[in-house]
Amino acid sequence: MADLKIIGARKSFGAVDVLHGIDLDVKDGEFVVFVGPSGCGKSTLLRVIAGLEPVSAGEIEIDGVRVTDRPASERGLAMVFQSYALYPHMSVRENMGFALENMGLPKAEITSRVDRAAAMLRLTDYLDRKPKALSGGQRQRVAIGRSIVRDPKIFLFDEPLSNLDAELRVATRKELAALHAEIGGTMIYVTHDQVEAMTLADRIVVLRAGRIEQVGTPLDLYNRPANVFVAGFIGSPQMNLLPATVRATGAALRLDVGGTPIELPAALAPGVVEGARLTLGIRPEHIAVDPSGGGDLSLHVDLVEQLGGETFFYATAPGLPQMTLRLDGQAAIRRGDAASIRFEPRHIHLFNEDGAAFARP
């Protein structure tokens, strides 16, 4: 396996700039996930790494060797596509071994590699079938197996689960995590689904408009988002983001949130001045309902979702966007109820007028 270094990578298609100076190090054996909204450049970045697209500027290094100008066939990488890209007239065994035949490997070596990968992916019983006789999840495993047999330096995955239904996505996601644990390979995975990112990644790279917004472990990004964009993108349901105005500073920080005064420790926003417009962020599970009615805000419940083990409800207060709350178990709350809520300061995130997070105390 190998490590990867991207230095100042830029990519333009004509007058359109898609990547704006990407710098990134991926360690040997890491599972790194690129995540971001559609059009953020994550698939383009993966194709640049693979050599399927040339960079407009910058460098790509694999194991310390410059590969910027090398074609895809000479980089020693393997890519798994969203569409499976299997040959319909070939059996599973033939699909998995085709690239090895082109490399001129002995037949015994090809058979050994295919059998080993098939056992790993639970495909042994399907080796003689054609792709049309397989389920979507099995086809995707064949595509992954075709990559494994090549023993690549780095595995590249371009939204490989997006064509699967919800149940298969979860099952295949578990298989990918187990596969990484077993073979220990360097893997780079592109998705727009931040749940996939949170559950698979050693580190997540959050992209927006061709730039890296933040890189970190899933819990780093969840607990300490660098800005409003990351705060709103990472987490399902997403973080509640409320406009707030600073009314007073000093020993305590007094905010106006939707016309309601809320007092917080001054350390949450050091150096902030009176009149500043901030964004207050708090995750759905960190909002407590105050049965006494003496909370920070009073909300009107618009919708309730009872999921058995947890309850989500969506509620509004005058002058504020709709908020999402999550309670454990089967909460006795109904549409149309009033709910008094309380914010715990240790769970609050504050962002300045530019959207950057204040350092957590």
C-alpha positions in Angstrom: 0.0 0.0 0.0 1.0 3.6 -0.2 0.7 7.2 1.0 -0.5 10.1 -1.1 0.5 13.7 -1.2 -1.4 16.4 -3.1 0.3 19.8 -3.4 -1.5 22.8 -4.7 -3.7 20.8 -7.1 -5.8 23.0 -9.4 -8.2 21.9 -12.1 -10.0 24.0 -14.7 -12.3 23.1 -17.5 -11.9 26.0 -19.9 -12.7 29.1 -18.0 -14.3 27.2 -15.2 -12.1 26.6 -12.1 -13.2 23.4 -10.3 -10.3 22.8 -7.9 -8.6 25.7 -6.2 -5.2 24.7 -4.8 -5.9 21.5 -2.9 -3.2 20.4 -0.3 -3.7 17.0 1.3 -1.7 14.2 2.8 -3.2 10.7 3.0 -1.3 8.2 5.2 -0.5 4.6 4.3 -3.5 2.4 5.3 -5.9 5.3 6.0 -9.5 5.3 4.9 -10.2 8.9 3.8 -13.6 10.1 2.7 -14.2 13.1 0.4 -17.6 14.5 1.2 -19.5 17.6 0.1 -22.5 18.7 -1.8 -23.0 18.1 -5.5 -20.6 20.1 -7.6 -18.1 20.6 -4.9 -15.2 19.0 -6.8 -14.9 15.7 -4.9 -15.2 13.4 -7.9 -12.9 15.6 -10.0 -10.3 15.4 -7.2 -10.6 11.6 -7.2 -10.1 11.5 -11.0 -7.1 13.8 -10.7 -5.6 11.4 -8.2 -6.4 8.4 -10.5 -4.8 10.1 -13.5 -8.1 10.2 -15.4 -7.9 14.0 -15.5 -4.7 16.0 -15.7 -4.1 18.7 -13.1 -4.0 22.3 -14.4 -1.4 23.1 -11.8 0.1 21.4 -8.7 1.7 18.0 -8.0 0.6 14.5 -7.1 3.0 12.1 -5.2 2.5 8.4 -4.4 5.0 7.0 -1.9 7.2 10.0 -2.4 7.3 9.5 -6.2 6.0 12.3 -8.5 3.2 10.9 -10.7 1.7 14.1 -11.9 2.4 13.4 -15.5 2.0 9.7 -15.4 -1.0 8.1 -17.1 -3.6 6.2 -15.0 -2.2 2.8 -16.1 1.2 3.6 -14.5 0.0 4.9 -11.1 -0.8 1.5 -9.6 -4.2 2.5 -8.4 -7.6 0.8 -8.7 -10.9 2.6 -9.0 -14.4 1.4 -8.2 -17.1 3.3 -10.1 -20.7 4.1 -9.2 -22.0 2.1 -12.3 -20.1 -1.1 -11.5 -18.7 -1.1 -15.1 -18.8 -5.0 -15.4 -18.6 -6.8 -18.7 -22.1 -8.3 -19.2 -20.8 -11.2 -21.4 -18.2 -12.3 -18.9 -18.7 -14.4 -15.7 -17.8 -13.1 -12.3 -14.5 -15.0 -12.5 -13.7 -13.6 -15.9 -14.6 -10.0 -14.9 -12.4 -10.2 -11.8 -9.5 -11.8 -13.6 -9.6 -9.7 -16.9 -7.2 -7.0 -15.8 -4.7 -9.7 -14.6 -4.8 -11.4 -18.0 -4.0 -8.1 -19.7 -1.0 -7.8 -17.3 0.2 -11.2 -18.5 0.1 -13.0 -15.1 0.3 -16.8 -15.1 -3.1 -18.5 -15.1 -2.5 -20.2 -11.7 -1.7 -16.8 -10.2 -4.9 -15.3 -11.6 -6.9 -18.2 -10.3 -5.4 -17.8 -6.9 -6.0 -14.1 -6.6 -9.6 -14.3 -7.9 -10.4 -17.2 -5.5 -8.9 -15.3 -2.5 -10.8 -12.1 -3.3 -14.0 -14.0 -3.9 -13.8 -15.7 -0.5 -13.1 -12.4 1.1 -16.2 -10.9 -0.5 -18.4 -13.9 -0.2 -18.6 -14.4 -4.0 -17.3 -17.9 -4.3 -20.7 -19.4 -5.1 -21.3 -16.8 -7.8 -18.0 -17.1 -9.8 -19.7 -18.7 -12.8 -22.6 -16.4 -13.0 -23.0 -13.4 -15.4 -23.6 -9.9 -13.9 -27.3 -10.0 -15.0 -27.8 -12.9 -12.6 -26.6 -10.9 -9.6 -28.2 -8.4 -7.2 -27.0 -4.8 -7.1 -25.0 -5.5 -4.0 -23.3 -8.5 -5.5 -22.4 -6.6 -8.6 -20.8 -4.0 -6.5 -18.8 -6.6 -4.6 -17.6 -8.0 -8.0 -16.4 -4.5 -8.9 -14.6 -4.2 -5.6 -13.1 -7.7 -6.1 -11.8 -6.7 -9.5 -9.8 -4.0 -7.7 -8.6 -6.2 -4.9 -7.0 -8.8 -7.2 -4.8 -6.1 -8.7 -3.2 -5.5 -5.3 -3.2 -1.7 -6.0 -1.2 0.9 -4.0 -4.4 2.8 -3.3 -8.1 2.0 -3.7 -10.3 4.7 -5.1 -14.1 4.6 -4.7 -16.4 7.0 -6.6 -19.8 6.9 -4.8 -20.0 3.1 -5.1 -23.2 2.7 -3.1 -25.3 5.4 -4.7 -27.2 2.9 -7.0 -28.2 0.6 -4.1 -31.4 0.7 -2.1 -31.2 1.8 1.6 -30.9 -1.7 3.1 -28.2 -2.7 0.7 -26.3 0.5 1.2 -26.1 -0.2 5.0 -25.0 -3.9 4.4 -22.4 -3.0 1.8 -21.1 -0.2 3.9 -20.4 -2.7 6.7 -18.7 -5.0 4.2 -16.4 -2.1 3.1 -15.5 -1.3 6.7 -14.7 -5.0 7.3 -12.7 -5.2 4.1 -10.5 -2.2 5.1 -9.9 -3.7 8.5 -8.9 -7.0 6.9 -6.6 -5.9 4.1 -5.4 -2.6 5.7 -5.2 -0.8 2.3 -5.1 2.9 1.7 -8.6 3.8 0.6 -10.1 7.1 -0.7 -13.8 7.2 -1.0 -16.1 9.8 -2.5 -19.7 10.3 -1.3 -22.3 13.0 -0.9 -23.8 11.0 2.0 -22.3 12.3 5.3 -23.6 9.2 7.2 -21.3 7.1 5.0 -18.5 9.5 5.7 -19.0 9.4 9.4 -19.3 5.6 9.6 -16.4 4.6 7.2 -13.7 7.2 7.5 -10.5 7.4 9.6 -10.5 11.0 8.4 -13.1 13.1 6.5 -12.2 15.8 3.9 -15.1 18.3 3.6 -15.1 20.1 0.3 -17.1 23.1 -0.9 -16.8 24.8 -4.3 -13.4 23.2 -5.0 -11.8 24.0 -1.7 -11.2 22.1 1.5 -13.2 23.4 4.4 -11.9 21.1 7.1 -10.0 17.8 7.5 -10.3 15.6 10.6 -11.7 12.5 12.2 -15.5 12.1 12.1 -15.9 13.1 15.7 -13.5 16.1 15.3 -15.7 17.4 12.6 -18.9 16.6 14.6 -17.7 18.1 17.9 -15.6 21.0 16.6 -16.7 22.2 13.2 -14.4 24.9 11.8 -17.2 26.9 10.3 -21.0 27.2 9.7 -20.8 25.1 6.5 -19.2 22.1 8.2 -21.5 22.4 11.2 -24.5 22.3 8.9 -23.2 19.6 6.6 -21.8 17.0 9.1 -24.5 15.4 11.3 -27.9 13.8 10.6 -30.1 15.6 11.3 -27.9 18.7 10.8 -27.0 21.1 13.5 -29.6 23.8 14.3 -28.1 27.2 13.3 -29.8 30.3 14.8 -29.1 34.0 14.2 -28.0 35.8 17.3 -27.0 39.4 18.1 -24.7 40.4 20.9 -26.4 42.7 23.3 -23.8 42.9 26.1 -20.4 41.6 26.9 -18.3 41.3 30.1 -18.4 38.6 32.7 -21.2 37.0 30.7 -22.2 37.1 27.1 -25.8 38.3 26.5 -27.4 37.3 23.2 -30.6 38.2 21.5 -32.0 35.0 19.8 -35.3 35.6 18.1 -36.1 38.4 20.5 -35.3 36.2 23.5 -32.3 37.1 25.8 -29.9 34.2 26.4 -26.9 34.5 28.7 -23.8 32.4 28.0 -20.3 32.2 29.3 -18.1 34.9 27.7 -15.4 32.3 27.0 -17.6 30.9 24.2 -16.9 34.0 22.0 -13.7 35.7 23.2 -13.2 39.3 21.9 -16.7 39.6 20.5 -18.1 43.2 20.6 -21.6 44.5 21.4 -23.8 44.6 18.3 -22.0 41.7 16.5 -24.1 39.3 14.6 -23.3 35.7 15.4 -24.7 32.3 14.6 -25.6 30.0 17.5 -25.3 26.3 16.7 -26.6 23.4 18.7 -27.3 19.8 17.7 -30.7 18.2 18.0 -29.7 15.8 20.8 -28.3 18.6 22.9 -31.5 20.6 23.3 -33.3 19.7 26.5 -37.1 20.1 27.0 -37.9 21.9 30.3 -41.2 20.6 31.6 -41.4 23.5 34.1 -41.7 26.0 31.2 -38.7 28.0 32.4 -36.4 27.3 29.5 -34.4 29.6 27.2 -37.0 29.5 24.3 -40.6 28.6 23.8 -41.4 26.7 20.6 -44.5 25.6 18.7 -44.3 21.9 17.7 -44.9 21.6 13.9 -44.3 17.9 13.4 -43.4 14.8 15.4 -41.7 11.6 14.2 -41.9 8.7 16.5 -39.2 6.1 15.6 -39.6 3.9 18.7 -36.2 4.2 20.2 -36.1 7.9 19.6 -38.4 10.8 18.8 -37.7 13.7 16.5 -39.8 16.8 16.5 -39.6 20.0 14.5 -40.6 23.3 16.1 -40.5 27.0 15.5 -40.2 30.2 17.4 -41.0 33.7 16.1 -38.1 35.1 14.0 -36.1 31.9 14.0 -35.8 29.0 11.4 -37.4 25.7 12.2 -35.5 23.7 14.7 -35.0 19.9 15.0 -34.9 18.2 18.4 -34.1 14.6 19.2 -35.3 12.9 22.4 -34.5 9.4 23.6 -37.3 6.9 23.6 -41.0 7.6 22.9 -41.5 11.2 24.0 -45.1 12.3 25.0 -45.2 15.2 22.6 -47.7 16.0 19.9 -48.1 18.4 16.9 -49.4 21.7 18.1 -47.9 21.4 21.6 -45.8 24.2 23.1 -42.3 23.2 24.2 -40.0 25.1 26.5 -36.4 24.3 25.7 -33.1 24.8 27.4 -29.6 25.2 25.9 -26.6 23.7 27.7 -23.6 26.1 27.2 -21.1 23.2 26.9 -22.9 22.0 23.8 -23.3 25.4 22.1 -21.2 26.5 19.1 -20.8 30.1 18.2 -19.7 31.4 14.8 -18.6 34.9 13.9 -20.1 37.1 11.1 -17.8 35.4 8.6 -19.1 31.9 9.6 -15.8 30.9 11.3 -16.1 29.0 14.6 -14.8 30.6 17.9 -12.3 28.3 19.5 -14.0 26.0 22.1 -12.9 26.8 25.7 
